[in-house]
Amino acid sequence: MPASTGPGYDYHDTLIIAHAVFASLAALITAPAAILVARYFRSRTWWFKAHIILQIVTVAFTILLFVLSTVAVASGGHGTQFVGPKKDPHHDLGLSIVILLWVEAIFGVAAHYTHTAHSVTEGTFPTIKAKKSPLRHLHAWYGIFVAGLLYAGIKTGIDEWNMVADSGTLVPRGIEITFWVIFALEIAAYVSGWFLEAFRGGRKSNIIREHSTDAEKDETPSI
């Protein structure tokens, strides 16, 4: 293994720290931001461009962090740790995330070019109940699933460092707390959109029923 690059940290640990930084950027910033932009700002003209840029950056980060982790493991003469007696669940999860993110990108491109007739749904949860192509539904829910795997990757990475770091150090408690706080805030930010949607959708439906003629009510899109 190469010589130590600093007090308490060898070459392997330095690469893993860089790996952790890019993993945190992808899992806690760019991927959630892409999802929240699509969740709350679809009425803005800039939302799609922002969504695409954030997703491209997320994919780039995952490729970089995967390369860093692979080089770090190889530097210690441990092989790939994908197979054999040193098989590592965190590494398996990381490889899965890289592959699934590319699949998600393909779904996103396909969904963008799969158009449906404009649908205005005034009832509760309009963005869920409005007509969309199956690919768009798949892209949205699949993206949430991959984001969940990114969070899981961070958690398993923290656990792995605490168990096997060559420096014998532990992840600072403050970093673990920060992870859980950001995780909770991002989940709350996404889920609260459903409650806001239900509240606004319910009010809008009541207004339509109170002020519409019978003919206009008949033209209201079904849910």
Secondary structure as UniProt FT lines:
FT   TURN            7..8
FT   HELIX           11..25
FT   HELIX           26..30
FT   HELIX           31..40
FT   TURN            42..43
FT   TURN            45..46
FT   HELIX           47..75
FT   TURN            76..77
FT   TURN            85..86
FT   HELIX           89..112
FT   HELIX           126..129
FT   HELIX           134..164
FT   TURN            166..167
FT   HELIX           173..211
FT   HELIX           214..218
//
